[in-house]
Amino acid sequence: MESPTSKVESPFARALLAGALAGTTVDLSLYPIDTLKTRLQSSAGFYQSGGFRGIYAGVGSAIIGSAPGAALFFVSYEYIKSLAERAREAEQGKKWMGDWSEPVEHMAAASVGEVAACAVRVPTEVVKQRAQAKQQQSSLAALRFILGQRRNIGVVGVWREMYRGWSVTVMREVPFTVLQFPLWEGLKEWRRRKTGKNGITAVESGVFGSVAGAVAAAVTTPLDVLKTRLMLARERERAGVLLMRILRESGPRVFFAGMGPRVLWISAGGAVFLGSYQWAYNAMSEPR
């Protein structure tokens, strides 16, 4: 007879599989809102970039990049968290920063996770947003256009084109995650203390993920606008130069373009992403 062991023994394997499922689920279910947000932020204007037409343009790149990007994030996140927990156990539970120890650990873990995920996310975003803004007709056409520049700019140039906006994407994602994940973890811990239970349900995780995502999305909208403009630019341009040009030509208000769709998208996305992640993680933790 089979012993009652957990379905997936390794917590990192659970994080990998649950993260892949969560990333694919959220990106596909909320893709139209992401498209509208991208078009609102485009320097060409909303209607010139496609308006409400073809809101699934570029979805192919999202399908390919969602699972590995989210999986990389959660494996890195859980690994850094486990290192911090083992370090505390070695010090007999001593908290090196008092009550701030766990939030800071979550910030560090989330930051490492985001940098790892950006290795997949940035090229996916470059291809996806060019299709969303109707610079190319599809993800495949956008990818072929970039790869077709090899004769003119070389392999290194193509690589740089695929990772255009890397620095500003990391600058956007790390602050976003530093806000979202400690808040999400804090709300989960508050719920555990209130109910006296060790676990968190998928619904509870989704609600807390929605709240945390909405707060983080609103605060980091200016960085998201700058990232979108960098990725959609016809020619490569330094982030600082582009920032000053946008301020000079359009003023600071433009950096809050698309805030409504972004908050809506990420709030709903936080619910779907962290709710589905918790559901899958819990399911794989249950005995057979």
N, C-alpha and C positions, 0 to 999 in steps of 0.2 A: 504493500500500500504506500502511496506517495505521502511523504511528510508534509504538514501544513506550512510550507515556506512561502515567502512572498513571491509574487508573480515575476517581478524583475528585481533581482537581488541588489544590483549596484545602484546607488543613488544617482550616479553620473549617467548611467544608461537610462534611468527614468527621466532625468533632466533632458537628455538628448532627444528621446522619443516624444516626451510631452512638449518640449519646446518646438520641435519640428511641426507637430500637430497644431499647436497654438498659433505659430507664425503663419502657416498656410491658411488656417481658418479665418484669422482676422484680416489678412490682406485681401483675400478673395471676397469676403462678405462686405467689406467697407471700401472697396476699390473706387466706386463712383465718386464718393465724397473726396477721396484723395485726388482724383482727377480734377474736380472742380476747384479744389484748393490750389493746385499747381497752376491752373489757368488764371485764377485770380491774381496770383503772384507774378505771372509772366510779364516781362516788360512790353511785349507785343499787345497786351490787353486781353481781356477775358474772351470776347467774341472772336477776335482775330486768331486766338489760340484754339478755337473750336467751340466755345460756348458750352451749350448743353448737348452737343452732338458727339457721338462716339465716346461715351464716358468709360468704356472698357478698353480704349486704345492703350496699348502697351502692357496689357495684362499678362502677356506671355512671359515677360521678364520677371514679373512679380511672382508668378507660379514657380519659376525656376529658382529664384533667389530666396523666397520666404522661408522654406524649411531649413536649409543649411544655415542661413543667417540667424534665425531664432534659436536653433539648436546650439550653435557656437556660443551665443550669448548665455544661455542657461547653464551649459556645461561649465563655462568659465566662472559664471556667477556662483554656482553651487560649490565649485572647487575652492574658490577664494574664501567663501563663507566657512567651509569645513576646515580650512587651514586656520582661520581665526578662532574657531570654536576649539580646535585641538590645542592651540596656543593658550587659550584661557584655562582649559582643563589642566594643562601642564603647570600652570601657575595657581592651581587650586581655586579656580573660579574668580581670580582677581581681575577686576575691570580696570584696565590701564587708563581710561578716561572717565571713570565713574559712569553716570547714567548715559553719557554720550558714546560709550564704547561700541555698543551694537549698531547704532545709526551710522557711525563713522565706518565700521566694518562693512555695512551694507553699501555705503557710498563707494568704498574702495572696490568691493566685489562688482558692483554694477558698472563702475568705470572701466575695469578690466574687460568685463563682458562686452561692453559697447565697442571698445577698440577692436576686439576680436571679431565681433559681428560686422563691423564696417568693412572688413576685408571682402565680404560678400555683398554687403548692402550698397556700397558706393557705386561699383560698376552697374549693379542692378538699377539703382536710382537714375544714373546718367542715361541709360538706355530707355528706361520707363518714362522719364519725364520728357524726353524729346518726342516720344510717341504721343504722350498725353497732350503736349503743347502743339501738336500737329506740325512739328518740324520735319518729322518723317511719318509715314503712313502706318507703321507697325513697329513692334520691338525688333523684329528680325531686320527690317529695313534700316532702323537706327543703328543696329549692331553692324550690319554690312557697310554702312556709310563710314562708321568709325574705323573699322578694319581696313576699308578700302583706301584710307589715307596713308597706309604703310609706305607706299612708294615715295610720297612727298615728305613725310615726317619720321619715317623709320619705325622700328619696333618699339624703341623707347618712347617715341612720340605718341604712338598708339596706346602704350601702357599709361602714359601720363593723361591722355585724353579719357581713358576708361576710368581713371581715378581722379578726374577733375572734381574739385570741391571736397577732396578728402579732408583737408585740414578744417574747413568750416563745418563739415558734417560732424566730425569728431567734436568740434567746439560746440555744436548744437546738441548732439546726442549725450555727451557726458553730463553737462548741466541738467538736461532733461531727466536723465536717469538718476542723477544724484538727488533730484527732488522727488521723483516718482517712487523709486523702490524703497527708500527708508520710510516714506509716508505709508506705502502699502504694507510693509512689514510691521510698522508701528500700529496700524489699524488692525492687522491680524492678531498681534500680540494683545492689544486692548480687548479684542473680542474673546480670545482664549481666556483671559483673566476674568472677564465678565461672566462667561458661561461655565468656567471650570473644566472645560474640555481641552484635550491636547491638540485636536485637529481642527481644521477649517474646511467648511464645505465649498464647493465650486461657486455657489451663488454668493456666499459671503465674500469670497476672494474676488469675484467679478465686480461686486458693488464697490469694494475698497479700491480695486484697480481703476474703476471709472472715476472715482473722486480724485485719486492721486494723479491720474493721467490728465484730467481737466486742469488742475492747478499747474502742473508742469508744462502743459501745452501753451497755456496763456502766457506764462513767463518767458518762454523761449521762442515765441513767434518771430521776433526780429531776426534771430539767428537763422530761422527756417527760411525767411524771405531772402536773406543774403545767400544762403546755400542754393536756393532755387535759381536765383539770378545768375550765379556762377555757373551752374550746370547747363543752363539754357543759352548762355552767351555764345555767339558765333565764333569768337576768338578767345583764347585763354587770357585771363586777366587776374591780377593779384587781388586778393580779398580786400585789402586796405584801400587800394586805388578804386575798386568798384564801390566800396562803401562811401567814400567821399564823393564820387560822381553821383550816386543815387541821392545823397543828402543835398547836393548842390542843385540837381535837376528836379527832384520830386519832393524834397523835404522829409522830415522824420515820420510823417503819418503813413507813408508807404510801407514802413516796416511792420505795420500792423494789418496789412492787407491779408485777407484770408484767415484772420484770427477766428471768426465764427465757425467756418467749416473745419478749421484745424482743431479747435476745442471740441466741437461736436464729434469729429472723426476719431480723435484720440480718446475722448471720454467713452464713446461707444467701443472703440478699439480696446481700451484698457479693460472694459468689462468682458469682452469676448476673449481677448488674449490671455489675461490672467485668470479668468474663469475657466476657460478650456484647459489651460495649463494645469490648474489645480485639480480639475476633474480627471485628466489623464494621469497626473502624478498620484492622486489618491487611488485611482483604479489599479495602477501598477504596484501600489504598496499593499493592497489587500491580500489576505491569504487565499490560496487556491481552494 
